[in-house]
């Protein structure tokens, strides 16, 4: 009887671990059809997703809010770390950090350390920071969550294009696209 109880307990624990490791993803701008983006445009891996002012920026994955800048300080300071204007970043449950900047504002209830669900509204697209004279857009960056948190990492260090294309077109596994991009980054 002990063996079968232990076996049942092991199956329950392994099922729980396997379920916890699974995450779901959504395109970070909703509705998806309101967004456009293309590869490139920066001297580092980051991408601009263009959409109308006030369009929702949602969490692409479940995770925890790691950083929020709710006031646009760029014009006052010209500090390169504040180029993004109003931003929010999420430490995803998948081990990656997701960053969205140039927002018009942060959604109500978003606070440091808050757990967010996939698809939960984080903020609203705008043109804050050094994007004040550009069409409204979301600067979207992905980095490894374990990296030191500096603006050079936060703005993006893993190419997001294929991950975003995968989510938009729903034709591939977004986690695989993300992991492949991270492997390419590490091999450089």
N, C-alpha and C positions, 0 to 999 in steps of 0.2 A: 504494500500500500504506500509506503514512503517513496518508492521509486516513481510510481505513477503521480503522486502529489507533486513531487519535485519536477517531474517532466511537464506537468500541467502549468506549474508556476513558471518554469523556464519559457514555455510557449507564450504565456501571458506577457512576461517581461520583454521577450524578443518582439512580440507584436507591438507592444507599446513603443519600444525604441524605433522600430521600423516606421510606425505611424508618425512619430515625432520628427523623423528625418525627412518626411515628405513635405514639400511646400508647394503652394500654387503661385502662379504669377499672372499679372495683368499688365497691359500696356499702361505706362505711367500718366498718360494724358487721356482724359475721358470727356466726351466720347471720342473714340479712336478716329473716327472719320473726320474730326475737326483738326487733326494734327498732320503735319508734314515734316519730314527731315531728310537729310542726305548725309552721306559719309564725308568726313573731313571738315575743314573750316577752322580747326584749331591746331596749334603746334604740339598738342598732347591729346591723349584719348579722352575726349568728351564730345558731346553732340548737342546741337541746338534743335529743339523740337518746337516748331512754330505752330501757334494756335491763337485764337482770339483772346483778348484781354479778359481775365476772369474765368477762363476755362479751368476745370478742375485738374490739379496735379494730385494723383492718388499714389498710395504706397504700392509699388510693384510686387511686394512680397510682405509677408508678416514679419514683424520685427519690433525693435525698440527705438524710440527717438533718441538720437545720440547728440544732436546739436541743433539749435534754433537761433537764427538771427532775425528778429522780427522788426527791426528798425533799419532803414537804409542809411548807412553812415558813409557811403562811398564819396559823395560830393564834399563832405566835411573833411575827410581824412586823406583820401587818395592812397590809403593803405592797400597794397596788393591783396592782402588777405580778405579785404572787404569788397572786392570787385563784384561779387555775386549779389550784392545788395541785400535783399531779403531771401533767406534760404532755410532749408531744413534738411537734415540727413538722418537716415535710418540705418541702424545696424541690423541687417536682415537675418532672419532665422536660418538662412542658407549659408552664412559665413561671409557675405559680401556687404559692403557699405554702399548705399544709394544716396545720391545727393541731387537736389533740385534747387536751382537758384534763379534770380531775376524775377522773383514772385511779386505779385501785387500785394499779397498778404498771406498770413498763416491762418489756417482754419481754426475756428473756435475749439478750445479744449485740448489743443496740441501743447504738451509740456515735456520737458526733459524727462527721460525715463519711462514715458508712457508706452505701453504695448499697443501696437497698431495691427490691424488685420489687413490682409491683401485687399486692395481696392478702397481702403478707407481714405477719405479726402484729407490731404495734408495741407494744401494751400491752393492759391489761385494764380494762374499765369499772368505775368505782367512784363515790365521792362525796367526793373530796379537795378541799382548798381551801375556798372559801366555800360549797361544796355539801354540807358535812358533815351538814346536817339535812334533806337532800332525798333523794328516791329516786335510786338510782344512774343515772347518765347520762353521756354523752359530750357535752361542749361542743365543737361543730365549727365552725371558722372558716376562711374562705378569704380570702387577700389576694394582691396582686401580689408576686411573689418579688423584684422589683427595688426595692420600697419600703424605706425605713429600717426596721430591725427593732426595734420598740418593742412593748410589750404592747398599746397601743391599736390597732396594725396587726395584731399576731399574733392577737388575739381574733376578728378578722373585719372585713373592710371590703367584701366582695362578698357579696350575698345568696345563701346556699347552697340555699335551699328548692327551686328548680326543678331544679338540678343533682342534688340528692339524690332528688327525685321521679323524675327521669329514670332514675337508676340503679336505684332500687327497683322501678319499674314496667316498666323495659326497653321503653319506648314512644317514645323519642326519642334524639337524638344528645347525649350528655352534654357533649361538648366545645362544641357549639353553645350549649347551655343556659348553660354557664359563661362563654363569650365574650359572650353576650347580656347576662348579669348584670353583667359587667365593663364593658361599653359603657354600660349604664344608670348605673352608679356614676360613670363619668367624665363623663357628660353633666350630672350634678347640679351 
